[in-house]
Structures are given as structure tokens and as C-alpha cells.
């Protein structure tokens, strides 16, 4: 983490954006309600308001790479979205490999009793939580050296 404050993690998809927010100390990640996409301009405005209301100082965005590690078409779209969000908020954006977050979220949800209709938004939210928690844990590891 580059400066004190909250980190907002985004798992950007075409239909939904999974969201997770750190505590102010950068120790834990909590899932927020998944944002149902309505349009880039509206989505960014909703996120900008959330950022202001929650005191966010850094954005963490999942980088959807192919399993080979190569950039994906979704990755290009995500980077364009992130660049616009960075311009509109003035906050730094960090990208983090998200290749395994959805699989891990699906594994966690299997047998959890989450209704099929709620599974996709829940996976998106949980993916953002997993992404953010791994980022916070790695930042804490660096601080403890």
C-alpha cells in the first residue's frame, strides 16, 4: 500500500464489478455489494461517489490474464476502464493477477447454500475480496521485514 487509507478492489467484468474494501489499517478485506453495470460513465460515477464516501486512497484492479500469463482482450478493456477511473478520481491504480480468484471463489461457494441466481454476483464479490486480501497480506509481509 502506497499511503494510509482504504484500498478499493475491483473485479471488472462486462456485466458486473465485484467490489471489496480494506479497513483503514490495510489488514482485512470486506466485500461490498456487487455493482451491476449500466454504462461506463454511470459506473465510474457510482465508483467515484463510493471512493469519496469511504475514504479510499488507492484502487486495486484485477488483471484478467490468460492462464499462459499473456494479456487478454478483457485485460485491454479493464485497463481502459482503469485509466478513465484513475483520471476521474486522481487515485493511483495497482493491477494484480486475478487468474485464480474466480476459481477460488467458486470453490469456497460450492456447498455454501448460495442460490443459483445469486451465485455470479457472489463470485464477483468474493473474487474481489480474495484479490484484495492477497494484496493486503503481501503488503503486510513487506512491512514486517
C-alpha positions as CSV (number, residue, x, y, z in Angstrom):
1,X,0.0,0.0,0.0
2,X,1.4,3.3,-1.0
3,X,-0.3,5.6,1.6
4,X,-2.6,5.3,4.6
5,X,-6.3,4.9,3.9
6,X,-8.6,2.3,2.4
7,X,-8.0,0.3,-0.7
8,X,-10.9,-0.5,-3.0
9,X,-10.5,-3.6,-5.1
10,X,-12.4,-4.1,-8.3
11,X,-13.0,-7.3,-10.3
12,X,-14.2,-5.7,-13.5
13,X,-16.4,-7.7,-15.8
14,X,-18.7,-6.7,-18.7
15,X,-21.9,-7.2,-16.7
16,X,-20.8,-6.7,-13.1
17,X,-18.0,-5.3,-11.0
18,X,-17.1,-7.2,-7.8
19,X,-16.0,-4.8,-5.0
20,X,-14.1,-5.2,-1.8
21,X,-12.8,-2.6,0.6
22,X,-10.0,-2.7,3.1
23,X,-10.1,-1.5,6.6
24,X,-8.2,1.8,7.3
25,X,-5.2,-0.2,8.6
26,X,-4.9,-2.3,5.5
27,X,-5.3,-5.6,7.3
28,X,-8.7,-7.0,6.2
29,X,-10.8,-7.1,3.1
30,X,-14.6,-6.8,3.3
31,X,-16.9,-7.5,0.3
32,X,-19.3,-4.8,-0.8
33,X,-22.4,-5.1,-2.9
34,X,-21.6,-6.1,-6.5
35,X,-22.1,-3.3,-8.9
36,X,-24.4,-4.2,-11.8
37,X,-23.0,-2.4,-14.9
38,X,-25.3,0.2,-16.6
39,X,-22.7,2.1,-18.7
40,X,-19.1,3.2,-18.3
41,X,-19.9,6.8,-17.4
42,X,-22.5,5.8,-14.8
43,X,-20.3,3.1,-13.4
44,X,-17.4,5.4,-12.9
45,X,-19.7,8.0,-11.2
46,X,-21.0,5.4,-8.8
47,X,-17.5,4.3,-8.0
48,X,-16.3,7.9,-7.6
49,X,-19.1,8.6,-5.1
50,X,-18.2,5.3,-3.2
51,X,-14.5,6.3,-3.2
52,X,-15.3,9.7,-1.6
53,X,-17.8,8.3,0.9
54,X,-15.4,5.6,2.1
55,X,-12.2,7.5,2.2
56,X,-10.4,5.4,-0.5
57,X,-6.8,6.3,-1.2
58,X,-5.8,3.5,-3.6
59,X,-7.5,1.3,-6.3
60,X,-6.6,-2.3,-6.8
61,X,-7.9,-3.8,-10.1
62,X,-7.8,-7.4,-11.1
63,X,-5.7,-8.1,-14.2
64,X,-7.5,-10.8,-16.2
65,X,-4.6,-12.6,-17.8
66,X,-4.8,-15.8,-19.9
67,X,-3.6,-18.9,-18.0
68,X,-0.3,-18.6,-20.1
69,X,0.2,-15.2,-18.5
70,X,-0.4,-13.3,-21.7
71,X,-2.7,-10.3,-21.9
72,X,-6.3,-10.9,-22.7
73,X,-9.0,-8.9,-24.6
74,X,-10.8,-8.4,-21.3
75,X,-7.5,-7.1,-19.9
76,X,-7.3,-4.4,-22.5
77,X,-10.9,-3.4,-21.7
78,X,-10.1,-3.4,-18.0
79,X,-7.0,-1.2,-18.5
80,X,-9.1,1.3,-20.5
81,X,-11.7,1.4,-17.7
82,X,-9.0,1.7,-15.1
83,X,-7.3,4.6,-16.9
84,X,-10.6,6.5,-17.0
85,X,-11.3,5.8,-13.4
86,X,-7.8,7.0,-12.4
87,X,-8.3,10.2,-14.4
88,X,-11.7,10.9,-12.8
89,X,-10.6,10.1,-9.2
90,X,-6.9,11.1,-9.2
91,X,-6.2,7.9,-7.3
92,X,-3.3,5.5,-8.1
93,X,-4.3,2.2,-9.7
94,X,-2.5,-1.0,-9.0
95,X,-3.1,-4.1,-11.1
96,X,-2.8,-7.6,-9.7
97,X,-3.1,-11.0,-11.4
98,X,-6.6,-12.4,-10.9
99,X,-6.3,-15.7,-12.8
100,X,-7.2,-17.9,-9.8
101,X,-9.6,-15.6,-7.9
102,X,-12.8,-16.7,-9.6
103,X,-11.8,-20.4,-9.3
104,X,-11.1,-20.0,-5.6
105,X,-14.3,-18.1,-5.1
106,X,-16.3,-20.9,-6.8
107,X,-14.5,-23.5,-4.6
108,X,-15.4,-21.5,-1.5
109,X,-19.1,-21.2,-2.6
110,X,-19.5,-24.8,-3.5
111,X,-21.9,-26.3,-1.0
112,X,-22.4,-22.9,0.8
113,X,-26.1,-22.8,0.1
114,X,-25.9,-19.7,-2.1
115,X,-28.9,-19.7,-4.5
116,X,-28.0,-20.2,-8.2
117,X,-29.4,-16.8,-9.1
118,X,-27.1,-15.1,-6.6
119,X,-24.0,-17.2,-7.4
120,X,-22.5,-15.0,-10.1
121,X,-22.7,-11.7,-8.2
122,X,-21.4,-13.5,-5.1
123,X,-18.5,-15.0,-7.0
124,X,-17.6,-11.5,-8.3
125,X,-17.7,-10.0,-4.8
126,X,-15.7,-12.9,-3.3
127,X,-13.2,-12.7,-6.1
128,X,-12.6,-9.0,-5.2
129,X,-12.2,-10.0,-1.6
130,X,-9.7,-12.7,-2.4
131,X,-7.8,-10.3,-4.7
132,X,-7.7,-7.6,-2.0
133,X,-6.8,-9.9,0.9
134,X,-3.9,-11.4,-1.0
135,X,-2.7,-7.8,-1.8
136,X,-3.0,-6.7,1.8
137,X,-1.2,-9.8,3.0
138,X,1.7,-9.2,0.6
139,X,1.9,-5.6,1.7
140,X,2.0,-6.6,5.3
141,X,4.7,-9.1,4.6
142,X,6.8,-6.3,3.0
143,X,6.2,-4.0,6.1
144,X,7.3,-6.7,8.5
145,X,10.8,-7.1,7.0
